[in-house]
Every structure is written in C-alpha cells, then in structure tokens.
Amino acid sequence: MVVAGFIALVQLRRDPEKRAKVRAWLDERKDKPGWRPVARLARPAWRVVGRPAAWAADVTTRFGLDRLTPGGLGLELTTLLALFTVGTFSFFFIGDIVSQPGLPRIDELAADLADRLAMDPLIDLAKVLTELGALPTVIAIALVTATWAGVRGRWIDVATIVTGVLLSFVVVNVAKAAYDRVRPEDALVGYSDASYPSGHTAYAVAWVACAAVLVRAGSGWAARFAAVTVSIAIVVVVGLTRVYLGVHHFTDVLGGAALAAALWALVGTFALVAGYVRHNGSRDR
C-alpha cells in the first residue's frame, strides 16, 4: 500500500492531466455531504504534504534506477561501491578473528588438507604458480598493461593501474605491521614479514584489474569473459598455493583478497568518475 501510494504521488507530480482529473473529481463532490471537508483540505494537503513527498519519491526513484542501469555512473559505480564496502568489512572482520587467541578452525582444516595432499611434483608446481602473485611479477604485468594503455592515450587507465599497485603495496605492508600475525610453522618457501594479510594474494588481484583494462578496448564478450575468468583463476590459484606451501593461513588469503578487492574498487571508483567527468566535458565542448 505504501509503495502504491508513492507511485500514485509520483504519477500525479509528473502528469498534469492526472492532477486535472483529480481536481475535477473533487469539484464534482465538493457539495455532497461528507465530501465537502475532503475537497477543501485536498489542495492545501497536496501543497504542504503531497507535493514534497512526491518530489522526494520521484528523486529517490530516479536515483535508484540510475544506479542500477548500465552506463555512466550507474550499475558500474554501484558494483564498485558494493565491492569496496564488502571488501572493507570482510578484511576487518577476518582481522578481528585472527587477532583472537588460538588458530581458527578453518585454518586448521586447510592446513590438514594441505598436509594430506603434499607431494613433491605438486609442491614444485605450487612454487612456480605462487610467483604469479609475487610483487615483481605483478609490477611487470602492470607496467606492460599501463604502457599498452598509454600508447592508446588512455591515461586514466594508466593512472588507475599504477595507483592501484602502489596503494596495494603500501596498505598491505601497513596491515601486516598492524596485525603482526605469526606465520605457520614449517613453511616450504621463505618469507620476510608478518602473515596477515597475504601479500601475494592481494597483489595477484592486479591481474583482474589489468584484464579489465585490456578488455575495455572493445573485445567481444567471449574474450572479455575469458580474460576476466582467467585472471580470477590466477588469484584463486595463488591464494591456494600460499596455503599449500604452508607460508600462510587460509584466513590470511581471504583477508588479502578482501583488502585488494576494496582497494581496487576504490581506485576504480575514482577512475570511473574521472572518465565520466572527462567525457561530459568533451561532449559539452
């Protein structure tokens, strides 16, 4: 009933003919018993309550529909803000869990499974695949993508990639120092800092950002889907190898992915707004 009432208010505000019909309907009944007070109060009530409520409902509806419609600052912006919100909440939520005494049950289960699956060929393969999330590898991929975008004059994409990688490095190291979580015992590869969050997993998310920049050049939907799917698979593989090699807890991997998702969503939001403003400015000229 409330929704129907707001729809009726919005329609009255937008359609002068409907307002005229309502006025005519009330005028026909203004001399009938019981309707006279209603007819007298209808116009003041519309001016004081109905019109402001209709304006608020109309603006809210338009804003909501614009946020769910592709293009401009619509669905894309909504998605990025949702990723930022969920990623930020998840990172601090997991961080609160790992700050408690004892090892979370999910970390114990993941470590036990990794021990059961341990075998030399898989360990050697994991040592190779985990380097896809190493900072030097990610920097190289980011530089190649940024150079490709710069050659095509897509300077917002260049700034996005460079800023995202730099911000990831800074924030990951700040987070590691803040939580200062102890690494798992008997790691199969070396490490030099704290455990939470997983730096390799966080850095690997840059593959997704680079894929998004590359496919925006106008590739077909199949190529876009394949590129993004492969990049997400790389993030998953890197995260799993960190647990398999015993250098991270499973919650470290989850925290690293959540943190990176929030950071890249934040950078992407600024890039989207900058591109929208730039496009509108060029169109106005």
Backbone as CSV, one residue per row, in Angstrom:
resi,resn,N_x,N_y,N_z,CA_x,CA_y,CA_z,C_x,C_y,C_z
1,MET,0.824,-1.205,0.000,0.000,0.000,0.000,0.864,1.263,0.000
2,VAL,1.960,1.206,0.770,2.856,2.363,0.806,3.494,2.596,-0.559
3,VAL,3.975,1.491,-1.182,4.598,1.605,-2.499,3.595,2.131,-3.525
4,ALA,2.355,1.604,-3.470,1.320,2.067,-4.398,1.033,3.549,-4.192
5,GLY,1.038,3.972,-2.922,0.802,5.390,-2.633,1.890,6.272,-3.203
6,PHE,3.176,5.866,-3.065,4.277,6.657,-3.618,4.225,6.687,-5.142
7,ILE,3.856,5.566,-5.761,3.731,5.539,-7.221,2.659,6.517,-7.683
8,ALA,1.539,6.532,-6.955,0.458,7.462,-7.304,0.914,8.908,-7.154
9,LEU,1.686,9.198,-6.097,2.189,10.563,-5.897,3.131,10.974,-7.028
10,VAL,4.025,10.063,-7.402,4.970,10.370,-8.491,4.226,10.610,-9.790
11,GLN,3.225,9.797,-10.080,2.451,9.985,-11.307,1.702,11.313,-11.296
12,LEU,1.137,11.693,-10.149,0.461,12.984,-10.053,1.428,14.135,-10.283
13,ARG,2.648,13.996,-9.763,3.633,15.065,-9.933,4.074,15.197,-11.384
14,ARG,4.206,14.069,-12.081,4.711,14.110,-13.446,3.640,14.416,-14.480
15,ASP,2.379,14.086,-14.201,1.324,14.150,-15.217,0.288,15.222,-14.868
16,PRO,0.310,16.384,-15.552,-0.680,17.441,-15.287,-2.112,16.978,-15.570
17,GLU,-2.294,16.100,-16.554,-3.635,15.636,-16.875,-4.246,14.851,-15.711
18,LYS,-3.451,14.049,-15.036,-3.967,13.300,-13.892,-4.327,14.233,-12.746
19,ARG,-3.527,15.282,-12.539,-3.866,16.245,-11.494,-5.174,16.951,-11.821
20,ALA,-5.361,17.267,-13.114,-6.603,17.916,-13.527,-7.801,16.986,-13.311
21,LYS,-7.652,15.707,-13.588,-8.735,14.754,-13.368,-9.084,14.636,-11.887
22,VAL,-8.058,14.644,-11.028,-8.309,14.558,-9.583,-9.049,15.798,-9.105
23,ARG,-8.616,16.975,-9.600,-9.306,18.219,-9.215,-10.750,18.198,-9.677
24,ALA,-10.974,17.756,-10.920,-12.350,17.702,-11.439,-13.187,16.711,-10.635
25,TRP,-12.586,15.585,-10.253,-13.307,14.587,-9.465,-13.698,15.144,-8.105
26,LEU,-12.811,15.916,-7.476,-13.126,16.524,-6.180,-14.159,17.643,-6.321
27,ASP,-14.063,18.417,-7.418,-15.026,19.507,-7.627,-16.449,18.968,-7.778
28,GLU,-16.553,17.800,-8.402,-17.883,17.203,-8.570,-18.509,16.814,-7.227
29,ARG,-17.677,16.600,-6.229,-18.181,16.103,-4.940,-18.092,17.122,-3.806
30,LYS,-17.675,18.338,-4.134,-17.464,19.307,-3.062,-18.753,19.746,-2.382
31,ASP,-19.897,19.598,-3.071,-21.184,19.981,-2.470,-21.935,18.801,-1.874
32,LYS,-21.376,17.603,-1.984,-22.048,16.432,-1.435,-21.723,16.281,0.045
33,PRO,-22.673,15.801,0.836,-22.440,15.625,2.265,-21.275,14.672,2.520
34,GLY,-20.417,15.046,3.414,-19.268,14.224,3.765,-18.033,14.486,2.916
35,TRP,-18.210,14.965,1.695,-17.089,15.228,0.804,-16.570,16.663,0.885
36,ARG,-17.412,17.559,1.462,-17.027,18.970,1.496,-15.704,19.192,2.251
37,PRO,-15.496,18.617,3.452,-14.203,18.804,4.133,-13.029,18.215,3.339
38,VAL,-13.284,17.072,2.690,-12.220,16.443,1.908,-11.798,17.343,0.748
39,ALA,-12.792,17.900,0.044,-12.499,18.771,-1.093,-11.757,20.025,-0.661
40,ARG,-12.117,20.580,0.511,-11.463,21.798,0.989,-10.012,21.546,1.435
41,LEU,-9.787,20.362,2.007,-8.445,20.066,2.529,-7.516,19.475,1.472
42,ALA,-8.066,19.029,0.354,-7.256,18.309,-0.623,-6.126,19.174,-1.190
43,ARG,-6.448,20.409,-1.633,-5.429,21.248,-2.252,-4.358,21.698,-1.257
44,PRO,-4.728,22.189,-0.055,-3.676,22.515,0.911,-2.820,21.304,1.290
45,ALA,-3.467,20.135,1.427,-2.714,18.929,1.772,-1.729,18.561,0.666
46,TRP,-2.130,18.732,-0.577,-1.236,18.458,-1.696,-0.039,19.393,-1.688
47,ARG,-0.289,20.707,-1.442,0.809,21.679,-1.446,1.775,21.447,-0.281
48,VAL,1.241,21.150,0.895,2.075,21.048,2.089,2.737,19.673,2.217
49,VAL,1.983,18.611,1.918,2.483,17.261,2.151,2.699,16.492,0.845
50,GLY,1.665,16.466,0.006,1.710,15.618,-1.182,2.805,15.987,-2.156
51,ARG,2.929,17.281,-2.491,3.926,17.686,-3.475,5.354,17.431,-2.995
52,PRO,5.729,17.820,-1.741,7.090,17.481,-1.279,7.343,15.979,-1.228
53,ALA,6.348,15.214,-0.786,6.520,13.756,-0.734,6.680,13.184,-2.136
54,ALA,5.915,13.705,-3.091,6.032,13.239,-4.471,7.394,13.576,-5.055
55,TRP,7.896,14.786,-4.741,9.219,15.178,-5.218,10.294,14.251,-4.649
56,ALA,10.221,13.978,-3.336,11.208,13.102,-2.707,11.152,11.694,-3.292
57,ALA,9.943,11.175,-3.471,9.790,9.831,-4.033,10.298,9.785,-5.469
58,ASP,10.029,10.834,-6.239,10.457,10.873,-7.635,11.974,10.916,-7.742
59,VAL,12.595,11.782,-6.955,14.060,11.896,-6.983,14.710,10.598,-6.528
60,THR,14.173,10.010,-5.458,14.727,8.753,-4.946,14.607,7.637,-5.975
61,THR,13.463,7.569,-6.640,13.252,6.534,-7.652,14.203,6.705,-8.828
62,ARG,14.332,7.944,-9.298,15.241,8.191,-10.430,16.682,7.846,-10.054
63,PHE,17.095,8.246,-8.840,18.456,7.963,-8.389,18.697,6.459,-8.320
64,GLY,17.730,5.732,-7.744,17.870,4.282,-7.615,17.935,3.590,-8.955
65,LEU,17.080,3.990,-9.885,17.083,3.381,-11.220,18.373,3.693,-11.967
66,ASP,18.876,4.927,-11.813,20.133,5.287,-12.465,21.292,4.450,-11.945
67,ARG,21.266,4.115,-10.658,22.355,3.324,-10.067,22.300,1.867,-10.508
68,LEU,21.157,1.413,-11.013,21.008,0.019,-11.432,20.977,-0.132,-12.946
69,THR,21.227,0.973,-13.665,21.220,0.951,-15.123,22.651,1.032,-15.641
70,PRO,23.068,0.160,-16.548,24.436,0.216,-17.069,24.717,1.534,-17.774
71,GLY,25.987,1.957,-17.699,26.404,3.175,-18.377,26.528,4.341,-17.425
72,GLY,27.489,5.244,-17.755,27.669,6.431,-16.933,28.102,6.070,-15.523
73,LEU,27.422,6.661,-14.561,27.690,6.365,-13.151,26.580,5.489,-12.596
74,GLY,26.179,4.505,-13.384,25.073,3.641,-12.985,25.527,2.357,-12.325
75,LEU,25.209,1.245,-12.971,25.469,-0.070,-12.384,26.950,-0.290,-12.099
76,GLU,27.817,0.257,-12.954,29.246,0.093,-12.730,29.674,0.722,-11.401
77,LEU,29.200,1.933,-11.133,29.540,2.600,-9.879,28.959,1.854,-8.691
78,THR,27.725,1.398,-8.834,27.094,0.634,-7.755,27.894,-0.621,-7.438
79,THR,28.366,-1.315,-8.473,29.147,-2.533,-8.272,30.458,-2.244,-7.561
80,LEU,31.142,-1.188,-7.987,32.417,-0.842,-7.363,32.230,-0.457,-5.893
81,LEU,31.203,0.323,-5.604,30.954,0.713,-4.217,30.577,-0.490,-3.364
82,ALA,29.827,-1.424,-3.966,29.478,-2.642,-3.237,30.730,-3.471,-2.938
83,LEU,31.631,-3.591,-3.925,32.873,-4.325,-3.710,33.723,-3.662,-2.630
84,PHE,33.777,-2.346,-2.658,34.558,-1.627,-1.645,33.988,-1.861,-0.250
85,THR,32.671,-1.782,-0.137,32.032,-1.962,1.169,32.221,-3.377,1.698
86,VAL,31.926,-4.362,0.852,32.041,-5.766,1.276,33.500,-6.122,1.548
87,GLY,34.414,-5.676,0.682,35.829,-5.984,0.879,36.377,-5.388,2.164
88,THR,36.022,-4.130,2.429,36.489,-3.477,3.654,35.949,-4.173,4.895
89,PHE,34.650,-4.448,4.892,34.042,-5.128,6.038,34.673,-6.504,6.248
90,SER,34.848,-7.256,5.159,35.391,-8.611,5.270,36.817,-8.590,5.807
91,PHE,37.617,-7.635,5.336,39.009,-7.564,5.790,39.087,-7.339,7.297
92,PHE,38.343,-6.371,7.799,38.398,-6.085,9.233,37.712,-7.173,10.052
93,PHE,36.673,-7.787,9.481,36.000,-8.885,10.179,36.946,-10.072,10.349
94,ILE,37.633,-10.447,9.271,38.594,-11.550,9.347,39.763,-11.158,10.243
95,GLY,40.185,-9.900,10.152,41.275,-9.432,11.004,40.933,-9.536,12.479
96,ASP,39.683,-9.276,12.820,39.250,-9.424,14.207,39.302,-10.887,14.640
97,ILE,38.965,-11.790,13.730,39.008,-13.224,14.049,40.444,-13.682,14.297
98,VAL,41.359,-13.294,13.406,42.738,-13.771,13.532,43.453,-13.112,14.706
99,SER,42.907,-12.012,15.220,43.518,-11.345,16.366,43.204,-12.049,17.682
100,GLN,42.208,-12.935,17.659,41.830,-13.664,18.863,42.845,-14.777,19.148
101,PRO,42.986,-15.176,20.417,43.908,-16.268,20.749,43.487,-17.568,20.069
102,GLY,44.464,-18.375,19.701,44.171,-19.654,19.072,44.050,-19.547,17.565
103,LEU,44.101,-20.695,16.924,44.012,-20.763,15.467,42.576,-21.052,15.050
104,PRO,42.005,-20.248,14.158,40.634,-20.524,13.702,40.501,-21.923,13.119
105,ARG,39.342,-22.517,13.309,39.106,-23.882,12.858,39.319,-24.029,11.360
106,ILE,38.934,-23.016,10.585,39.068,-23.098,9.134,40.538,-23.158,8.724
107,ASP,41.415,-22.516,9.489,42.842,-22.577,9.205,43.398,-23.965,9.505
108,GLU,42.911,-24.567,10.585,43.343,-25.919,10.924,42.940,-26.913,9.840
109,LEU,41.691,-26.791,9.366,41.217,-27.704,8.327,42.013,-27.535,7.038
110,ALA,42.290,-26.286,6.668,43.038,-26.027,5.435,44.460,-26.559,5.544
111,ALA,45.086,-26.378,6.692,46.452,-26.873,6.883,46.492,-28.406,6.847
112,ASP,45.518,-29.045,7.470,45.462,-30.514,7.450,45.288,-31.038,6.029
113,LEU,44.422,-30.392,5.247,44.206,-30.820,3.866,45.472,-30.640,3.045
114,ALA,46.184,-29.532,3.266,47.431,-29.296,2.538,48.464,-30.367,2.875
115,ASP,48.532,-30.769,4.130,49.478,-31.822,4.531,49.139,-33.150,3.859
116,ARG,47.851,-33.462,3.774,47.443,-34.730,3.165,47.756,-34.767,1.663
117,LEU,47.675,-33.620,1.019,47.897,-33.568,-0.431,49.352,-33.295,-0.795
118,ALA,50.214,-33.183,0.205,51.611,-32.836,-0.067,52.317,-33.942,-0.839
119,MET,52.911,-33.574,-1.952,53.739,-34.479,-2.747,54.686,-33.634,-3.586
120,ASP,55.861,-34.161,-3.848,56.923,-33.356,-4.462,56.528,-32.705,-5.790
121,PRO,55.889,-33.424,-6.739,55.538,-32.763,-8.008,54.599,-31.572,-7.807
122,LEU,53.600,-31.723,-6.928,52.667,-30.626,-6.691,53.343,-29.472,-5.960
123,ILE,54.257,-29.799,-5.063,54.973,-28.736,-4.351,55.820,-27.916,-5.319
124,ASP,56.494,-28.608,-6.237,57.301,-27.890,-7.232,56.425,-27.009,-8.125
125,LEU,55.277,-27.537,-8.513,54.355,-26.758,-9.341,53.823,-25.555,-8.569
126,ALA,53.507,-25.766,-7.302,52.979,-24.674,-6.478,54.012,-23.560,-6.313
127,LYS,55.289,-23.935,-6.204,56.343,-22.931,-6.065,56.452,-22.055,-7.317
128,VAL,56.127,-22.629,-8.466,56.150,-21.853,-9.714,54.918,-20.963,-9.815
129,LEU,53.746,-21.548,-9.561,52.492,-20.806,-9.707,52.366,-19.686,-8.686
130,THR,52.925,-19.875,-7.500,52.778,-18.847,-6.474,53.482,-17.554,-6.859
131,GLU,54.477,-17.665,-7.759,55.203,-16.471,-8.201,54.341,-15.549,-9.062
132,LEU,53.185,-16.037,-9.516,52.275,-15.158,-10.262,51.750,-14.029,-9.383
133,GLY,51.803,-14.232,-8.066,51.370,-13.193,-7.148,52.512,-12.441,-6.494
134,ALA,53.743,-12.755,-6.875,54.903,-12.051,-6.324,54.914,-10.608,-6.822
135,LEU,55.391,-9.716,-5.995,55.362,-8.296,-6.350,56.115,-7.985,-7.644
136,PRO,57.314,-8.548,-7.883,57.991,-8.260,-9.160,57.169,-8.690,-10.376
137,THR,56.511,-9.847,-10.281,55.687,-10.323,-11.397,54.515,-9.379,-11.639
138,VAL,53.861,-8.978,-10.563,52.701,-8.092,-10.682,53.120,-6.725,-11.218
139,ILE,54.264,-6.226,-10.773,54.746,-4.935,-11.281,55.013,-5.029,-12.782
140,ALA,55.596,-6.135,-13.219,55.870,-6.306,-14.651,54.583,-6.322,-15.465
141,ILE,53.585,-7.085,-14.989,52.296,-7.141,-15.691,51.634,-5.771,-15.712
142,ALA,51.717,-5.058,-14.590,51.100,-3.734,-14.505,51.780,-2.754,-15.450
143,LEU,53.113,-2.818,-15.558,53.834,-1.912,-16.450,53.501,-2.192,-17.910
144,VAL,53.392,-3.459,-18.261,53.022,-3.813,-19.641,51.627,-3.278,-19.965
145,THR,50.685,-3.480,-19.041,49.315,-3.009,-19.258,49.254,-1.488,-19.318
146,ALA,49.975,-0.828,-18.409,49.982,0.636,-18.390,50.603,1.199,-19.662
147,THR,51.675,0.555,-20.152,52.301,1.002,-21.405,51.341,0.836,-22.574
148,TRP,50.665,-0.296,-22.615,49.689,-0.556,-23.683,48.584,0.496,-23.662
149,ALA,48.096,0.818,-22.462,47.036,1.830,-22.352,47.560,3.221,-22.700
150,GLY,48.808,3.518,-22.291,49.373,4.835,-22.592,49.552,5.065,-24.075
151,VAL,49.980,4.025,-24.809,50.144,4.147,-26.265,48.823,4.519,-26.921
152,ARG,47.717,4.053,-26.349,46.385,4.340,-26.893,45.757,5.592,-26.290
153,GLY,46.528,6.322,-25.494,46.035,7.576,-24.925,45.029,7.414,-23.797
154,ARG,44.992,6.254,-23.206,44.044,6.001,-22.109,44.747,6.263,-20.784
155,TRP,44.938,7.548,-20.491,45.757,7.942,-19.349,45.063,7.688,-18.017
156,ILE,43.765,7.681,-18.011,43.063,7.349,-16.766,43.334,5.897,-16.388
157,ASP,43.364,5.003,-17.382,43.683,3.604,-17.111,45.116,3.451,-16.620
158,VAL,46.021,4.233,-17.204,47.418,4.192,-16.762,47.519,4.583,-15.296
159,ALA,46.872,5.706,-14.952,46.909,6.169,-13.569,46.251,5.172,-12.626
160,THR,45.200,4.527,-13.095,44.496,3.547,-12.263,45.386,2.358,-11.932
161,ILE,46.039,1.796,-12.941,46.901,0.630,-12.732,48.074,0.973,-11.815
162,VAL,48.745,2.083,-12.108,49.914,2.467,-11.308,49.508,2.758,-9.863
163,THR,48.432,3.520,-9.692,47.977,3.853,-8.343,47.540,2.613,-7.583
164,GLY,46.837,1.711,-8.259,46.357,0.500,-7.593,47.490,-0.368,-7.079
165,VAL,48.535,-0.555,-7.890,49.666,-1.381,-7.467,50.412,-0.720,-6.308
166,LEU,50.673,0.581,-6.414,51.371,1.286,-5.339,50.568,1.267,-4.045
167,LEU,49.262,1.507,-4.165,48.412,1.528,-2.978,48.348,0.142,-2.338
168,SER,48.285,-0.900,-3.154,48.262,-2.263,-2.630,49.525,-2.552,-1.831
169,PHE,50.685,-2.177,-2.369,51.952,-2.414,-1.682,51.988,-1.699,-0.327
170,VAL,51.599,-0.437,-0.325,51.660,0.352,0.914,50.685,-0.192,1.960
171,VAL,49.435,-0.401,1.559,48.406,-0.807,2.519,48.660,-2.220,3.038
172,VAL,49.109,-3.125,2.175,49.398,-4.490,2.622,50.477,-4.484,3.693
173,ASN,51.540,-3.724,3.490,52.619,-3.685,4.462,52.208,-2.997,5.758
174,VAL,51.368,-1.978,5.650,50.843,-1.339,6.857,49.973,-2.318,7.638
175,ALA,49.134,-3.071,6.919,48.261,-4.047,7.577,49.074,-5.158,8.237
176,LYS,50.114,-5.633,7.564,50.958,-6.675,8.147,51.587,-6.190,9.449
177,ALA,52.072,-4.964,9.431,52.690,-4.425,10.642,51.664,-4.226,11.750
178,ALA,50.451,-3.861,11.376,49.418,-3.611,12.378,48.959,-4.896,13.049
179,TYR,48.724,-5.955,12.270,48.231,-7.211,12.843,49.376,-8.089,13.377
180,ASP,50.530,-8.035,12.698,51.730,-8.742,13.151,51.424,-10.197,13.514
181,ARG,50.727,-10.888,12.640,50.363,-12.279,12.890,51.538,-13.206,12.580
182,VAL,51.701,-14.213,13.417,52.802,-15.156,13.242,52.504,-16.088,12.064
183,ARG,53.532,-16.386,11.294,53.395,-17.296,10.151,53.204,-18.741,10.626
184,PRO,52.651,-19.583,9.753,52.562,-21.007,10.093,53.962,-21.621,10.232
185,GLU,54.045,-22.704,10.956,55.318,-23.398,11.115,55.617,-24.286,9.905
186,ASP,56.897,-24.537,9.689,57.359,-25.463,8.643,56.929,-25.031,7.245
187,ALA,57.078,-23.756,6.943,56.764,-23.267,5.600,57.755,-23.835,4.589
188,LEU,57.293,-24.094,3.376,58.123,-24.695,2.339,58.846,-23.661,1.476
189,VAL,58.517,-22.374,1.655,59.211,-21.297,0.957,59.548,-20.214,1.975
190,GLY,60.480,-19.352,1.616,60.896,-18.318,2.541,59.908,-17.165,2.625
191,TYR,60.023,-16.384,3.687,59.184,-15.194,3.877,59.946,-14.202,4.731
192,SER,59.476,-12.969,4.745,60.237,-11.928,5.448,59.372,-10.995,6.288
193,ASP,58.079,-11.240,6.358,57.238,-10.321,7.121,56.114,-11.096,7.798
194,ALA,55.128,-10.363,8.343,54.039,-10.982,9.085,53.086,-11.723,8.153
195,SER,52.129,-12.419,8.756,51.293,-13.357,7.997,50.027,-12.722,7.421
196,TYR,49.343,-11.877,8.216,48.045,-11.343,7.776,48.184,-9.901,7.330
197,PRO,47.665,-9.582,6.142,47.055,-10.432,5.111,48.111,-10.997,4.165
198,SER,47.691,-11.904,3.303,48.599,-12.493,2.319,48.933,-11.467,1.236
199,GLY,50.202,-11.087,1.174,50.606,-10.111,0.167,50.501,-10.653,-1.246
200,HIS,50.913,-11.907,-1.448,50.838,-12.499,-2.783,49.399,-12.504,-3.301
201,THR,48.449,-12.878,-2.433,47.046,-12.912,-2.853,46.545,-11.516,-3.182
202,ALA,46.902,-10.551,-2.335,46.465,-9.172,-2.569,47.055,-8.619,-3.860
203,TYR,48.342,-8.875,-4.080,48.972,-8.368,-5.296,48.405,-9.037,-6.547
204,ALA,48.019,-10.312,-6.423,47.514,-11.054,-7.580,46.222,-10.469,-8.120
205,VAL,45.467,-9.763,-7.287,44.217,-9.152,-7.749,44.486,-8.124,-8.853
206,ALA,45.709,-7.644,-8.924,46.071,-6.722,-10.013,45.883,-7.372,-11.374
207,TRP,45.992,-8.700,-11.459,45.729,-9.394,-12.722,44.310,-9.121,-13.206
208,VAL,43.356,-9.094,-12.278,41.963,-8.828,-12.643,41.825,-7.394,-13.155
209,ALA,42.478,-6.456,-12.467,42.415,-5.057,-12.895,43.033,-4.882,-14.286
210,CYS,44.164,-5.526,-14.520,44.813,-5.429,-15.833,43.938,-6.046,-16.920
211,ALA,43.309,-7.176,-16.604,42.415,-7.807,-17.583,41.245,-6.883,-17.911
212,ALA,40.701,-6.208,-16.880,39.581,-5.292,-17.111,39.991,-4.136,-18.019
213,VAL,41.207,-3.632,-17.832,41.700,-2.543,-18.683,41.881,-3.021,-20.120
214,LEU,42.438,-4.205,-20.282,42.712,-4.718,-21.624,41.440,-4.994,-22.415
215,VAL,40.423,-5.575,-21.762,39.215,-5.948,-22.496,38.314,-4.763,-22.773
216,ARG,38.570,-3.622,-22.143,37.761,-2.436,-22.409,38.060,-1.825,-23.766
217,ALA,39.033,-2.397,-24.477,39.382,-1.858,-25.791,38.346,-2.178,-26.849
218,GLY,37.348,-2.998,-26.496,36.296,-3.311,-27.454,36.272,-4.756,-27.869
219,SER,36.876,-5.617,-27.073,36.866,-7.043,-27.388,35.451,-7.590,-27.282
220,GLY,35.242,-8.744,-27.930,33.938,-9.380,-27.842,33.679,-9.908,-26.450
221,TRP,32.405,-10.257,-26.211,32.027,-10.716,-24.875,32.735,-12.008,-24.503
222,ALA,32.990,-12.866,-25.463,33.685,-14.124,-25.172,35.109,-13.850,-24.696
223,ALA,35.795,-12.932,-25.379,37.160,-12.593,-24.979,37.181,-11.915,-23.620
224,ARG,36.227,-11.052,-23.366,36.156,-10.381,-22.065,35.932,-11.380,-20.945
225,PHE,34.980,-12.273,-21.171,34.664,-13.267,-20.149,35.866,-14.165,-19.890
226,ALA,36.545,-14.571,-20.954,37.706,-15.454,-20.807,38.830,-14.754,-20.053
227,ALA,39.105,-13.490,-20.406,40.200,-12.763,-19.769,39.946,-12.573,-18.274
228,VAL,38.737,-12.154,-17.932,38.422,-11.931,-16.519,38.399,-13.253,-15.757
229,THR,37.875,-14.303,-16.385,37.825,-15.616,-15.724,39.233,-16.138,-15.446
230,VAL,40.119,-16.010,-16.418,41.498,-16.475,-16.234,42.191,-15.678,-15.132
231,SER,41.976,-14.361,-15.119,42.624,-13.526,-14.100,42.116,-13.864,-12.702
232,ILE,40.824,-14.115,-12.569,40.283,-14.519,-11.261,40.834,-15.878,-10.862
233,ALA,40.973,-16.775,-11.827,41.547,-18.093,-11.543,42.984,-17.960,-11.037
234,ILE,43.723,-17.009,-11.582,45.094,-16.780,-11.114,45.095,-16.371,-9.644
235,VAL,44.170,-15.485,-9.271,44.077,-15.061,-7.868,43.791,-16.258,-6.969
236,VAL,42.849,-17.094,-7.385,42.488,-18.274,-6.591,43.675,-19.223,-6.472
237,VAL,44.358,-19.481,-7.590,45.495,-20.400,-7.587,46.611,-19.875,-6.684
238,VAL,46.903,-18.590,-6.790,47.952,-18.003,-5.946,47.588,-18.154,-4.470
239,GLY,46.334,-17.854,-4.132,45.907,-17.984,-2.745,46.035,-19.408,-2.236
240,LEU,45.631,-20.366,-3.059,45.711,-21.773,-2.648,47.162,-22.231,-2.498
241,THR,48.038,-21.762,-3.375,49.442,-22.165,-3.258,50.079,-21.622,-1.990
242,ARG,49.625,-20.462,-1.532,50.191,-19.909,-0.293,49.854,-20.802,0.902
243,VAL,48.645,-21.343,0.879,48.251,-22.270,1.955,48.942,-23.617,1.755
244,TYR,48.995,-24.094,0.533,49.583,-25.405,0.239,51.065,-25.443,0.606
245,LEU,51.752,-24.321,0.386,53.176,-24.256,0.701,53.432,-23.950,2.170
246,GLY,52.353,-23.794,2.934,52.481,-23.591,4.378,53.029,-22.250,4.781
247,VAL,52.987,-21.271,3.889,53.539,-19.965,4.217,52.470,-18.996,4.706
248,HIS,51.186,-19.385,4.562,50.070,-18.548,5.012,48.955,-19.418,5.560
249,HIS,48.209,-18.851,6.495,46.952,-19.457,6.918,45.886,-19.146,5.868
250,PHE,44.819,-19.937,5.865,43.743,-19.715,4.896,43.078,-18.354,5.111
251,THR,42.943,-17.943,6.369,42.335,-16.632,6.640,43.224,-15.489,6.149
252,ASP,44.538,-15.714,6.083,45.424,-14.698,5.503,45.082,-14.465,4.032
253,VAL,44.813,-15.561,3.339,44.465,-15.479,1.919,43.137,-14.745,1.734
254,LEU,42.146,-15.109,2.556,40.849,-14.435,2.465,40.984,-12.949,2.758
255,GLY,41.759,-12.620,3.783,41.955,-11.210,4.119,42.670,-10.443,3.027
256,GLY,43.680,-11.080,2.402,44.388,-10.409,1.314,43.492,-10.137,0.120
257,ALA,42.653,-11.120,-0.227,41.732,-10.932,-1.349,40.710,-9.845,-1.038
258,ALA,40.189,-9.836,0.192,39.198,-8.828,0.576,39.805,-7.426,0.560
259,LEU,41.016,-7.302,1.097,41.679,-5.999,1.119,41.940,-5.488,-0.296
260,ALA,42.448,-6.356,-1.156,42.738,-5.947,-2.532,41.465,-5.572,-3.287
261,ALA,40.391,-6.332,-3.066,39.121,-6.004,-3.724,38.655,-4.617,-3.320
262,ALA,38.786,-4.291,-2.030,38.376,-2.962,-1.556,39.250,-1.872,-2.168
263,LEU,40.566,-2.094,-2.208,41.481,-1.077,-2.741,41.256,-0.835,-4.224
264,TRP,41.160,-1.906,-4.993,40.965,-1.738,-6.433,39.590,-1.170,-6.751
265,ALA,38.580,-1.501,-5.934,37.257,-0.904,-6.132,37.302,0.591,-5.863
266,LEU,38.063,0.991,-4.841,38.197,2.415,-4.539,38.890,3.151,-5.678
267,VAL,39.993,2.597,-6.153,40.713,3.215,-7.270,39.836,3.229,-8.521
268,GLY,39.124,2.131,-8.754,38.232,2.064,-9.910,37.105,3.072,-9.839
269,THR,36.615,3.352,-8.642,35.552,4.347,-8.480,36.041,5.724,-8.913
270,PHE,37.230,6.109,-8.456,37.789,7.402,-8.860,38.025,7.444,-10.370
271,ALA,38.491,6.335,-10.932,38.725,6.298,-12.380,37.422,6.432,-13.150
272,LEU,36.375,5.759,-12.663,35.086,5.819,-13.344,34.518,7.238,-13.308
273,VAL,34.596,7.880,-12.145,34.092,9.247,-12.023,34.918,10.202,-12.889
274,ALA,36.249,10.022,-12.890,37.103,10.885,-13.710,36.791,10.724,-15.187
275,GLY,36.598,9.480,-15.627,36.245,9.248,-17.020,34.899,9.838,-17.381
276,TYR,33.949,9.751,-16.452,32.612,10.300,-16.696,32.666,11.817,-16.821
277,VAL,33.411,12.463,-15.919,33.537,13.928,-15.964,34.263,14.358,-17.231
278,ARG,35.320,13.630,-17.569,36.088,13.973,-18.778,35.231,13.810,-20.027
279,HIS,34.462,12.737,-20.083,33.617,12.501,-21.252,32.552,13.587,-21.395
280,ASN,31.932,13.961,-20.285,30.916,15.012,-20.333,31.507,16.352,-20.710
281,GLY,32.736,16.611,-20.212,33.392,17.877,-20.565,33.703,17.955,-22.051
282,SER,34.185,16.831,-22.593,34.482,16.809,-24.032,33.225,16.954,-24.865
283,ARG,32.136,16.349,-24.404,30.883,16.436,-25.142,30.306,17.852,-25.084
284,ASP,30.462,18.535,-23.949,29.951,19.903,-23.830,30.704,20.846,-24.751
285,ARG,32.004,20.615,-24.914,32.781,21.489,-25.811,32.442,21.212,-27.269
